[in-house]
Amino acid sequence: MLYSEVLPLLRYRSSCYVYAIPDVIVGAEPLTALSRDEVQSIVDRFQSLNPYDQKLGSILKIHKLNWDCSKNRRQLFGIGIAAKRYALYTKSKRDIQIVEPKAHGLGYFYAPKDSREAWDADSPEWIFEAWAWIVRGQLGLKRSNPAWFNLPVMMRLTLSTPHHALKNLAKGPLTRPHNFMMMPQISRFGCPQGVDPDKFTLITAFCSERNQWMQSKCINVHDPDSPMYELSDEYDGSQSSSEELLHAVGVLPKSP
């Protein structure tokens, strides 16, 4: 409940915040922001609540993201779409750089690309690319589509209940008990005519080769007599592309 004690202090000082969850607070409406000294004074105010050695300082902290790699304080900006769905970034004269993107709403999908070998950020590289695309769109900056934009959105699942699998998923080599499988994400209105959307969930054999995803052979997990479904290279509403996903996550209108 610590943040319930901090928020009144921010309101009292006419500040703003982008999001507030139990472990962190950042800001939102274009109101007068607190100075760094004022923020530090709030942090210091909670030092007396530290039940351990007072030399350890306050139970609040100013996040390390506020300093760049040269240990200099920097100005951070943020865009928040929903709870736990936000990104922090820095600005230059003509561009932005994503500093801290959150994977909420994205991270449970199978990564459409592998991060570079030297990548050491907490979030995968494609999450940074996704948020850079969203933020640049919101700010009206020039942006280019990531190379993985036209890939179907896939989830990786484990087929962990054999008796259920034998009853509904006995479709030859597509699925086997305790194996991984892929679940293409169906776009809104992408269900075939005459099929109940609540009982239409496609699965296919697991494949880590992204360039083969469009050739996936799929079955409907709810239908013991399911026909074989195919994905298409052209978007026809039957599967959700990564571009469609980011339009949904970013709450952005599609470009004409």
SEZAMI-574617 format. One record per residue (C-alpha): residue number from 1; chain; x, y, z. Coordinates in steps of 0.1 Angstrom, whole numbers, plus 5000, padded with zeros to 4 digits. Example, Ala and Ser with C-alpha at 12.3 -4.5 7.8 and 13.67 -1.06 7.14 Angstrom:
2
<atom><k>1</k><c>A</c><xx>5123</xx><yy>4955</yy><zz>5078</zz></atom>
<atom><k>2</k><c>A</c><xx>5137</xx><yy>4989</yy><zz>5071</zz></atom>
***
This chain:
256
<atom><k>1</k><c>A</c><xx>5000</xx><yy>5000</yy><zz>5000</zz></atom>
<atom><k>2</k><c>A</c><xx>5030</xx><yy>5023</yy><zz>4999</zz></atom>
<atom><k>3</k><c>A</c><xx>5020</xx><yy>5039</yy><zz>4966</zz></atom>
<atom><k>4</k><c>A</c><xx>4987</xx><yy>5051</yy><zz>4983</zz></atom>
<atom><k>5</k><c>A</c><xx>5009</xx><yy>5072</yy><zz>5006</zz></atom>
<atom><k>6</k><c>A</c><xx>5030</xx><yy>5086</yy><zz>4977</zz></atom>
<atom><k>7</k><c>A</c><xx>5002</xx><yy>5096</yy><zz>4954</zz></atom>
<atom><k>8</k><c>A</c><xx>4987</xx><yy>5123</yy><zz>4978</zz></atom>
<atom><k>9</k><c>A</c><xx>5022</xx><yy>5139</yy><zz>4979</zz></atom>
<atom><k>10</k><c>A</c><xx>5023</xx><yy>5141</yy><zz>4942</zz></atom>
<atom><k>11</k><c>A</c><xx>4988</xx><yy>5155</yy><zz>4939</zz></atom>
<atom><k>12</k><c>A</c><xx>4996</xx><yy>5180</yy><zz>4967</zz></atom>
<atom><k>13</k><c>A</c><xx>5026</xx><yy>5193</yy><zz>4947</zz></atom>
<atom><k>14</k><c>A</c><xx>5005</xx><yy>5196</yy><zz>4915</zz></atom>
<atom><k>15</k><c>A</c><xx>5023</xx><yy>5168</yy><zz>4898</zz></atom>
<atom><k>16</k><c>A</c><xx>5012</xx><yy>5141</yy><zz>4874</zz></atom>
<atom><k>17</k><c>A</c><xx>5019</xx><yy>5104</yy><zz>4868</zz></atom>
<atom><k>18</k><c>A</c><xx>5016</xx><yy>5081</yy><zz>4838</zz></atom>
<atom><k>19</k><c>A</c><xx>5010</xx><yy>5049</yy><zz>4857</zz></atom>
<atom><k>20</k><c>A</c><xx>5009</xx><yy>5038</yy><zz>4893</zz></atom>
<atom><k>21</k><c>A</c><xx>5014</xx><yy>5002</yy><zz>4904</zz></atom>
<atom><k>22</k><c>A</c><xx>5027</xx><yy>4990</yy><zz>4937</zz></atom>
<atom><k>23</k><c>A</c><xx>5063</xx><yy>4991</yy><zz>4928</zz></atom>
<atom><k>24</k><c>A</c><xx>5067</xx><yy>5022</yy><zz>4906</zz></atom>
<atom><k>25</k><c>A</c><xx>5051</xx><yy>5055</yy><zz>4897</zz></atom>
<atom><k>26</k><c>A</c><xx>5056</xx><yy>5075</yy><zz>4865</zz></atom>
<atom><k>27</k><c>A</c><xx>5035</xx><yy>5104</yy><zz>4851</zz></atom>
<atom><k>28</k><c>A</c><xx>5006</xx><yy>5114</yy><zz>4824</zz></atom>
<atom><k>29</k><c>A</c><xx>4985</xx><yy>5145</yy><zz>4819</zz></atom>
<atom><k>30</k><c>A</c><xx>5005</xx><yy>5176</yy><zz>4808</zz></atom>
<atom><k>31</k><c>A</c><xx>5005</xx><yy>5193</yy><zz>4842</zz></atom>
<atom><k>32</k><c>A</c><xx>5033</xx><yy>5210</yy><zz>4860</zz></atom>
<atom><k>33</k><c>A</c><xx>5059</xx><yy>5182</yy><zz>4867</zz></atom>
<atom><k>34</k><c>A</c><xx>5080</xx><yy>5181</yy><zz>4899</zz></atom>
<atom><k>35</k><c>A</c><xx>5116</xx><yy>5192</yy><zz>4898</zz></atom>
<atom><k>36</k><c>A</c><xx>5143</xx><yy>5166</yy><zz>4905</zz></atom>
<atom><k>37</k><c>A</c><xx>5149</xx><yy>5182</yy><zz>4939</zz></atom>
<atom><k>38</k><c>A</c><xx>5112</xx><yy>5179</yy><zz>4948</zz></atom>
<atom><k>39</k><c>A</c><xx>5112</xx><yy>5142</yy><zz>4938</zz></atom>
<atom><k>40</k><c>A</c><xx>5143</xx><yy>5136</yy><zz>4959</zz></atom>
<atom><k>41</k><c>A</c><xx>5126</xx><yy>5153</yy><zz>4989</zz></atom>
<atom><k>42</k><c>A</c><xx>5097</xx><yy>5129</yy><zz>4986</zz></atom>
<atom><k>43</k><c>A</c><xx>5121</xx><yy>5100</yy><zz>4985</zz></atom>
<atom><k>44</k><c>A</c><xx>5140</xx><yy>5113</yy><zz>5015</zz></atom>
<atom><k>45</k><c>A</c><xx>5108</xx><yy>5118</yy><zz>5034</zz></atom>
<atom><k>46</k><c>A</c><xx>5103</xx><yy>5080</yy><zz>5035</zz></atom>
<atom><k>47</k><c>A</c><xx>5137</xx><yy>5072</yy><zz>5048</zz></atom>
<atom><k>48</k><c>A</c><xx>5125</xx><yy>5071</yy><zz>5084</zz></atom>
<atom><k>49</k><c>A</c><xx>5102</xx><yy>5042</yy><zz>5074</zz></atom>
<atom><k>50</k><c>A</c><xx>5132</xx><yy>5020</yy><zz>5066</zz></atom>
<atom><k>51</k><c>A</c><xx>5132</xx><yy>4993</yy><zz>5093</zz></atom>
<atom><k>52</k><c>A</c><xx>5168</xx><yy>4984</yy><zz>5086</zz></atom>
<atom><k>53</k><c>A</c><xx>5200</xx><yy>5003</yy><zz>5088</zz></atom>
<atom><k>54</k><c>A</c><xx>5193</xx><yy>5040</yy><zz>5081</zz></atom>
<atom><k>55</k><c>A</c><xx>5225</xx><yy>5042</yy><zz>5062</zz></atom>
<atom><k>56</k><c>A</c><xx>5208</xx><yy>5022</yy><zz>5034</zz></atom>
<atom><k>57</k><c>A</c><xx>5186</xx><yy>5052</yy><zz>5027</zz></atom>
<atom><k>58</k><c>A</c><xx>5149</xx><yy>5055</yy><zz>5018</zz></atom>
<atom><k>59</k><c>A</c><xx>5125</xx><yy>5026</yy><zz>5011</zz></atom>
<atom><k>60</k><c>A</c><xx>5117</xx><yy>5046</yy><zz>4979</zz></atom>
<atom><k>61</k><c>A</c><xx>5142</xx><yy>5049</yy><zz>4951</zz></atom>
<atom><k>62</k><c>A</c><xx>5147</xx><yy>5069</yy><zz>4919</zz></atom>
<atom><k>63</k><c>A</c><xx>5149</xx><yy>5043</yy><zz>4892</zz></atom>
<atom><k>64</k><c>A</c><xx>5182</xx><yy>5037</yy><zz>4875</zz></atom>
<atom><k>65</k><c>A</c><xx>5166</xx><yy>5044</yy><zz>4841</zz></atom>
<atom><k>66</k><c>A</c><xx>5168</xx><yy>5081</yy><zz>4850</zz></atom>
<atom><k>67</k><c>A</c><xx>5206</xx><yy>5080</yy><zz>4844</zz></atom>
<atom><k>68</k><c>A</c><xx>5222</xx><yy>5073</yy><zz>4810</zz></atom>
<atom><k>69</k><c>A</c><xx>5252</xx><yy>5050</yy><zz>4804</zz></atom>
<atom><k>70</k><c>A</c><xx>5275</xx><yy>5079</yy><zz>4814</zz></atom>
<atom><k>71</k><c>A</c><xx>5258</xx><yy>5082</yy><zz>4848</zz></atom>
<atom><k>72</k><c>A</c><xx>5243</xx><yy>5116</yy><zz>4838</zz></atom>
<atom><k>73</k><c>A</c><xx>5207</xx><yy>5124</yy><zz>4847</zz></atom>
<atom><k>74</k><c>A</c><xx>5184</xx><yy>5124</yy><zz>4816</zz></atom>
<atom><k>75</k><c>A</c><xx>5149</xx><yy>5134</yy><zz>4808</zz></atom>
<atom><k>76</k><c>A</c><xx>5125</xx><yy>5105</yy><zz>4802</zz></atom>
<atom><k>77</k><c>A</c><xx>5091</xx><yy>5106</yy><zz>4784</zz></atom>
<atom><k>78</k><c>A</c><xx>5064</xx><yy>5080</yy><zz>4785</zz></atom>
<atom><k>79</k><c>A</c><xx>5034</xx><yy>5068</yy><zz>4766</zz></atom>
<atom><k>80</k><c>A</c><xx>5008</xx><yy>5047</yy><zz>4785</zz></atom>
<atom><k>81</k><c>A</c><xx>4980</xx><yy>5028</yy><zz>4768</zz></atom>
<atom><k>82</k><c>A</c><xx>4967</xx><yy>5008</yy><zz>4797</zz></atom>
<atom><k>83</k><c>A</c><xx>4978</xx><yy>4993</yy><zz>4830</zz></atom>
<atom><k>84</k><c>A</c><xx>5013</xx><yy>4977</yy><zz>4826</zz></atom>
<atom><k>85</k><c>A</c><xx>5012</xx><yy>4986</yy><zz>4789</zz></atom>
<atom><k>86</k><c>A</c><xx>5036</xx><yy>5016</yy><zz>4785</zz></atom>
<atom><k>87</k><c>A</c><xx>5070</xx><yy>5026</yy><zz>4772</zz></atom>
<atom><k>88</k><c>A</c><xx>5096</xx><yy>5051</yy><zz>4784</zz></atom>
<atom><k>89</k><c>A</c><xx>5117</xx><yy>5068</yy><zz>4758</zz></atom>
<atom><k>90</k><c>A</c><xx>5142</xx><yy>5097</yy><zz>4753</zz></atom>
<atom><k>91</k><c>A</c><xx>5139</xx><yy>5124</yy><zz>4726</zz></atom>
<atom><k>92</k><c>A</c><xx>5164</xx><yy>5138</yy><zz>4702</zz></atom>
<atom><k>93</k><c>A</c><xx>5158</xx><yy>5166</yy><zz>4677</zz></atom>
<atom><k>94</k><c>A</c><xx>5143</xx><yy>5143</yy><zz>4650</zz></atom>
<atom><k>95</k><c>A</c><xx>5138</xx><yy>5109</yy><zz>4667</zz></atom>
<atom><k>96</k><c>A</c><xx>5131</xx><yy>5090</yy><zz>4698</zz></atom>
<atom><k>97</k><c>A</c><xx>5148</xx><yy>5060</yy><zz>4715</zz></atom>
<atom><k>98</k><c>A</c><xx>5129</xx><yy>5034</yy><zz>4735</zz></atom>
<atom><k>99</k><c>A</c><xx>5145</xx><yy>5030</yy><zz>4769</zz></atom>
<atom><k>100</k><c>A</c><xx>5120</xx><yy>5007</yy><zz>4788</zz></atom>
<atom><k>101</k><c>A</c><xx>5092</xx><yy>4990</yy><zz>4768</zz></atom>
<atom><k>102</k><c>A</c><xx>5068</xx><yy>4967</yy><zz>4786</zz></atom>
<atom><k>103</k><c>A</c><xx>5058</xx><yy>4934</yy><zz>4770</zz></atom>
<atom><k>104</k><c>A</c><xx>5024</xx><yy>4932</yy><zz>4787</zz></atom>
<atom><k>105</k><c>A</c><xx>4999</xx><yy>4922</yy><zz>4759</zz></atom>
<atom><k>106</k><c>A</c><xx>5028</xx><yy>4912</yy><zz>4736</zz></atom>
<atom><k>107</k><c>A</c><xx>5052</xx><yy>4890</yy><zz>4755</zz></atom>
<atom><k>108</k><c>A</c><xx>5032</xx><yy>4858</yy><zz>4755</zz></atom>
<atom><k>109</k><c>A</c><xx>5033</xx><yy>4856</yy><zz>4717</zz></atom>
<atom><k>110</k><c>A</c><xx>5061</xx><yy>4836</yy><zz>4701</zz></atom>
<atom><k>111</k><c>A</c><xx>5088</xx><yy>4861</yy><zz>4691</zz></atom>
<atom><k>112</k><c>A</c><xx>5087</xx><yy>4869</yy><zz>4654</zz></atom>
<atom><k>113</k><c>A</c><xx>5124</xx><yy>4874</yy><zz>4654</zz></atom>
<atom><k>114</k><c>A</c><xx>5154</xx><yy>4864</yy><zz>4676</zz></atom>
<atom><k>115</k><c>A</c><xx>5173</xx><yy>4892</yy><zz>4694</zz></atom>
<atom><k>116</k><c>A</c><xx>5208</xx><yy>4898</yy><zz>4684</zz></atom>
<atom><k>117</k><c>A</c><xx>5235</xx><yy>4877</yy><zz>4702</zz></atom>
<atom><k>118</k><c>A</c><xx>5248</xx><yy>4907</yy><zz>4722</zz></atom>
<atom><k>119</k><c>A</c><xx>5213</xx><yy>4918</yy><zz>4732</zz></atom>
<atom><k>120</k><c>A</c><xx>5213</xx><yy>4924</yy><zz>4770</zz></atom>
<atom><k>121</k><c>A</c><xx>5180</xx><yy>4943</yy><zz>4776</zz></atom>
<atom><k>122</k><c>A</c><xx>5153</xx><yy>4927</yy><zz>4798</zz></atom>
<atom><k>123</k><c>A</c><xx>5128</xx><yy>4927</yy><zz>4770</zz></atom>
<atom><k>124</k><c>A</c><xx>5134</xx><yy>4910</yy><zz>4736</zz></atom>
<atom><k>125</k><c>A</c><xx>5145</xx><yy>4932</yy><zz>4707</zz></atom>
<atom><k>126</k><c>A</c><xx>5113</xx><yy>4928</yy><zz>4689</zz></atom>
<atom><k>127</k><c>A</c><xx>5094</xx><yy>4944</yy><zz>4718</zz></atom>
<atom><k>128</k><c>A</c><xx>5116</xx><yy>4975</yy><zz>4715</zz></atom>
<atom><k>129</k><c>A</c><xx>5109</xx><yy>4976</yy><zz>4677</zz></atom>
<atom><k>130</k><c>A</c><xx>5072</xx><yy>4972</yy><zz>4683</zz></atom>
<atom><k>131</k><c>A</c><xx>5071</xx><yy>5001</yy><zz>4708</zz></atom>
<atom><k>132</k><c>A</c><xx>5093</xx><yy>5023</yy><zz>4686</zz></atom>
<atom><k>133</k><c>A</c><xx>5067</xx><yy>5018</yy><zz>4658</zz></atom>
<atom><k>134</k><c>A</c><xx>5038</xx><yy>5026</yy><zz>4682</zz></atom>
<atom><k>135</k><c>A</c><xx>5055</xx><yy>5057</yy><zz>4698</zz></atom>
<atom><k>136</k><c>A</c><xx>5067</xx><yy>5072</yy><zz>4665</zz></atom>
<atom><k>137</k><c>A</c><xx>5031</xx><yy>5068</yy><zz>4652</zz></atom>
<atom><k>138</k><c>A</c><xx>5017</xx><yy>5086</yy><zz>4682</zz></atom>
<atom><k>139</k><c>A</c><xx>5042</xx><yy>5114</yy><zz>4679</zz></atom>
<atom><k>140</k><c>A</c><xx>5038</xx><yy>5118</yy><zz>4641</zz></atom>
<atom><k>141</k><c>A</c><xx>5074</xx><yy>5108</yy><zz>4634</zz></atom>
<atom><k>142</k><c>A</c><xx>5086</xx><yy>5090</yy><zz>4604</zz></atom>
<atom><k>143</k><c>A</c><xx>5085</xx><yy>5052</yy><zz>4609</zz></atom>
<atom><k>144</k><c>A</c><xx>5092</xx><yy>5021</yy><zz>4589</zz></atom>
<atom><k>145</k><c>A</c><xx>5076</xx><yy>4987</yy><zz>4594</zz></atom>
<atom><k>146</k><c>A</c><xx>5097</xx><yy>4960</yy><zz>4611</zz></atom>
<atom><k>147</k><c>A</c><xx>5108</xx><yy>4932</yy><zz>4589</zz></atom>
<atom><k>148</k><c>A</c><xx>5085</xx><yy>4907</yy><zz>4608</zz></atom>
<atom><k>149</k><c>A</c><xx>5053</xx><yy>4928</yy><zz>4603</zz></atom>
<atom><k>150</k><c>A</c><xx>5036</xx><yy>4905</yy><zz>4578</zz></atom>
<atom><k>151</k><c>A</c><xx>5042</xx><yy>4873</yy><zz>4598</zz></atom>
<atom><k>152</k><c>A</c><xx>5011</xx><yy>4857</yy><zz>4614</zz></atom>
<atom><k>153</k><c>A</c><xx>5009</xx><yy>4861</yy><zz>4652</zz></atom>
<atom><k>154</k><c>A</c><xx>5017</xx><yy>4828</yy><zz>4669</zz></atom>
<atom><k>155</k><c>A</c><xx>5015</xx><yy>4814</yy><zz>4704</zz></atom>
<atom><k>156</k><c>A</c><xx>5035</xx><yy>4784</yy><zz>4716</zz></atom>
<atom><k>157</k><c>A</c><xx>5017</xx><yy>4760</yy><zz>4738</zz></atom>
<atom><k>158</k><c>A</c><xx>5025</xx><yy>4726</yy><zz>4753</zz></atom>
<atom><k>159</k><c>A</c><xx>5001</xx><yy>4697</yy><zz>4747</zz></atom>
<atom><k>160</k><c>A</c><xx>5001</xx><yy>4685</yy><zz>4783</zz></atom>
<atom><k>161</k><c>A</c><xx>4969</xx><yy>4665</yy><zz>4787</zz></atom>
<atom><k>162</k><c>A</c><xx>4972</xx><yy>4632</yy><zz>4767</zz></atom>
<atom><k>163</k><c>A</c><xx>4936</xx><yy>4620</yy><zz>4771</zz></atom>
<atom><k>164</k><c>A</c><xx>4922</xx><yy>4653</yy><zz>4759</zz></atom>
<atom><k>165</k><c>A</c><xx>4947</xx><yy>4652</yy><zz>4730</zz></atom>
<atom><k>166</k><c>A</c><xx>4937</xx><yy>4617</yy><zz>4720</zz></atom>
<atom><k>167</k><c>A</c><xx>4900</xx><yy>4626</yy><zz>4720</zz></atom>
<atom><k>168</k><c>A</c><xx>4901</xx><yy>4659</yy><zz>4701</zz></atom>
<atom><k>169</k><c>A</c><xx>4935</xx><yy>4662</yy><zz>4685</zz></atom>
<atom><k>170</k><c>A</c><xx>4942</xx><yy>4629</yy><zz>4668</zz></atom>
<atom><k>171</k><c>A</c><xx>4952</xx><yy>4644</yy><zz>4635</zz></atom>
<atom><k>172</k><c>A</c><xx>4983</xx><yy>4624</yy><zz>4626</zz></atom>
<atom><k>173</k><c>A</c><xx>5017</xx><yy>4643</yy><zz>4628</zz></atom>
<atom><k>174</k><c>A</c><xx>5002</xx><yy>4677</yy><zz>4637</zz></atom>
<atom><k>175</k><c>A</c><xx>5002</xx><yy>4672</yy><zz>4674</zz></atom>
<atom><k>176</k><c>A</c><xx>5015</xx><yy>4647</yy><zz>4699</zz></atom>
<atom><k>177</k><c>A</c><xx>5011</xx><yy>4646</yy><zz>4737</zz></atom>
<atom><k>178</k><c>A</c><xx>5037</xx><yy>4666</yy><zz>4757</zz></atom>
<atom><k>179</k><c>A</c><xx>5050</xx><yy>4683</yy><zz>4725</zz></atom>
<atom><k>180</k><c>A</c><xx>5050</xx><yy>4720</yy><zz>4717</zz></atom>
<atom><k>181</k><c>A</c><xx>5024</xx><yy>4733</yy><zz>4692</zz></atom>
<atom><k>182</k><c>A</c><xx>5016</xx><yy>4766</yy><zz>4676</zz></atom>
<atom><k>183</k><c>A</c><xx>4983</xx><yy>4785</yy><zz>4678</zz></atom>
<atom><k>184</k><c>A</c><xx>4978</xx><yy>4811</yy><zz>4651</zz></atom>
<atom><k>185</k><c>A</c><xx>4958</xx><yy>4841</yy><zz>4664</zz></atom>
<atom><k>186</k><c>A</c><xx>4925</xx><yy>4845</yy><zz>4646</zz></atom>
<atom><k>187</k><c>A</c><xx>4916</xx><yy>4880</yy><zz>4635</zz></atom>
<atom><k>188</k><c>A</c><xx>4882</xx><yy>4895</yy><zz>4644</zz></atom>
<atom><k>189</k><c>A</c><xx>4857</xx><yy>4882</yy><zz>4619</zz></atom>
<atom><k>190</k><c>A</c><xx>4883</xx><yy>4857</yy><zz>4607</zz></atom>
<atom><k>191</k><c>A</c><xx>4862</xx><yy>4827</yy><zz>4616</zz></atom>
<atom><k>192</k><c>A</c><xx>4849</xx><yy>4806</yy><zz>4586</zz></atom>
<atom><k>193</k><c>A</c><xx>4813</xx><yy>4810</yy><zz>4577</zz></atom>
<atom><k>194</k><c>A</c><xx>4790</xx><yy>4787</yy><zz>4596</zz></atom>
<atom><k>195</k><c>A</c><xx>4815</xx><yy>4781</yy><zz>4624</zz></atom>
<atom><k>196</k><c>A</c><xx>4809</xx><yy>4793</yy><zz>4660</zz></atom>
<atom><k>197</k><c>A</c><xx>4837</xx><yy>4818</yy><zz>4668</zz></atom>
<atom><k>198</k><c>A</c><xx>4837</xx><yy>4806</yy><zz>4704</zz></atom>
<atom><k>199</k><c>A</c><xx>4845</xx><yy>4771</yy><zz>4692</zz></atom>
<atom><k>200</k><c>A</c><xx>4872</xx><yy>4779</yy><zz>4666</zz></atom>
<atom><k>201</k><c>A</c><xx>4908</xx><yy>4777</yy><zz>4678</zz></atom>
<atom><k>202</k><c>A</c><xx>4934</xx><yy>4767</yy><zz>4653</zz></atom>
<atom><k>203</k><c>A</c><xx>4965</xx><yy>4747</yy><zz>4662</zz></atom>
<atom><k>204</k><c>A</c><xx>4994</xx><yy>4735</yy><zz>4641</zz></atom>
<atom><k>205</k><c>A</c><xx>5027</xx><yy>4717</yy><zz>4646</zz></atom>
<atom><k>206</k><c>A</c><xx>5055</xx><yy>4737</yy><zz>4663</zz></atom>
<atom><k>207</k><c>A</c><xx>5079</xx><yy>4754</yy><zz>4639</zz></atom>
<atom><k>208</k><c>A</c><xx>5106</xx><yy>4779</yy><zz>4649</zz></atom>
<atom><k>209</k><c>A</c><xx>5113</xx><yy>4788</yy><zz>4613</zz></atom>
<atom><k>210</k><c>A</c><xx>5093</xx><yy>4820</yy><zz>4609</zz></atom>
<atom><k>211</k><c>A</c><xx>5095</xx><yy>4819</yy><zz>4571</zz></atom>
<atom><k>212</k><c>A</c><xx>5075</xx><yy>4787</yy><zz>4571</zz></atom>
<atom><k>213</k><c>A</c><xx>5046</xx><yy>4799</yy><zz>4593</zz></atom>
<atom><k>214</k><c>A</c><xx>5025</xx><yy>4809</yy><zz>4563</zz></atom>
<atom><k>215</k><c>A</c><xx>5027</xx><yy>4773</yy><zz>4550</zz></atom>
<atom><k>216</k><c>A</c><xx>5013</xx><yy>4759</yy><zz>4583</zz></atom>
<atom><k>217</k><c>A</c><xx>4986</xx><yy>4733</yy><zz>4581</zz></atom>
<atom><k>218</k><c>A</c><xx>4960</xx><yy>4739</yy><zz>4609</zz></atom>
<atom><k>219</k><c>A</c><xx>4931</xx><yy>4721</yy><zz>4625</zz></atom>
<atom><k>220</k><c>A</c><xx>4903</xx><yy>4733</yy><zz>4648</zz></atom>
<atom><k>221</k><c>A</c><xx>4909</xx><yy>4720</yy><zz>4683</zz></atom>
<atom><k>222</k><c>A</c><xx>4871</xx><yy>4720</yy><zz>4691</zz></atom>
<atom><k>223</k><c>A</c><xx>4862</xx><yy>4698</yy><zz>4661</zz></atom>
<atom><k>224</k><c>A</c><xx>4872</xx><yy>4661</yy><zz>4661</zz></atom>
<atom><k>225</k><c>A</c><xx>4864</xx><yy>4660</yy><zz>4624</zz></atom>
<atom><k>226</k><c>A</c><xx>4881</xx><yy>4693</yy><zz>4616</zz></atom>
<atom><k>227</k><c>A</c><xx>4892</xx><yy>4699</yy><zz>4580</zz></atom>
<atom><k>228</k><c>A</c><xx>4927</xx><yy>4711</yy><zz>4573</zz></atom>
<atom><k>229</k><c>A</c><xx>4930</xx><yy>4749</yy><zz>4573</zz></atom>
<atom><k>230</k><c>A</c><xx>4957</xx><yy>4769</yy><zz>4556</zz></atom>
<atom><k>231</k><c>A</c><xx>4970</xx><yy>4804</yy><zz>4562</zz></atom>
<atom><k>232</k><c>A</c><xx>4973</xx><yy>4829</yy><zz>4534</zz></atom>
<atom><k>233</k><c>A</c><xx>5001</xx><yy>4852</yy><zz>4522</zz></atom>
<atom><k>234</k><c>A</c><xx>4974</xx><yy>4879</yy><zz>4517</zz></atom>
<atom><k>235</k><c>A</c><xx>4955</xx><yy>4891</yy><zz>4546</zz></atom>
<atom><k>236</k><c>A</c><xx>4919</xx><yy>4880</yy><zz>4543</zz></atom>
<atom><k>237</k><c>A</c><xx>4908</xx><yy>4881</yy><zz>4579</zz></atom>
<atom><k>238</k><c>A</c><xx>4916</xx><yy>4844</yy><zz>4586</zz></atom>
<atom><k>239</k><c>A</c><xx>4947</xx><yy>4851</yy><zz>4607</zz></atom>
<atom><k>240</k><c>A</c><xx>4961</xx><yy>4880</yy><zz>4626</zz></atom>
<atom><k>241</k><c>A</c><xx>4993</xx><yy>4896</yy><zz>4613</zz></atom>
<atom><k>242</k><c>A</c><xx>5019</xx><yy>4912</yy><zz>4635</zz></atom>
<atom><k>243</k><c>A</c><xx>5009</xx><yy>4946</yy><zz>4620</zz></atom>
<atom><k>244</k><c>A</c><xx>4973</xx><yy>4940</yy><zz>4631</zz></atom>
<atom><k>245</k><c>A</c><xx>4985</xx><yy>4931</yy><zz>4666</zz></atom>
<atom><k>246</k><c>A</c><xx>5004</xx><yy>4963</yy><zz>4670</zz></atom>
<atom><k>247</k><c>A</c><xx>4974</xx><yy>4984</yy><zz>4658</zz></atom>
<atom><k>248</k><c>A</c><xx>4953</xx><yy>4967</yy><zz>4685</zz></atom>
<atom><k>249</k><c>A</c><xx>4979</xx><yy>4971</yy><zz>4712</zz></atom>
<atom><k>250</k><c>A</c><xx>4987</xx><yy>5007</yy><zz>4703</zz></atom>
<atom><k>251</k><c>A</c><xx>4950</xx><yy>5017</yy><zz>4697</zz></atom>
<atom><k>252</k><c>A</c><xx>4960</xx><yy>5033</yy><zz>4665</zz></atom>
<atom><k>253</k><c>A</c><xx>4940</xx><yy>5038</yy><zz>4633</zz></atom>
<atom><k>254</k><c>A</c><xx>4952</xx><yy>5019</yy><zz>4604</zz></atom>
<atom><k>255</k><c>A</c><xx>4970</xx><yy>5039</yy><zz>4577</zz></atom>
<atom><k>256</k><c>A</c><xx>4950</xx><yy>5042</yy><zz>4544</zz></atom>
***
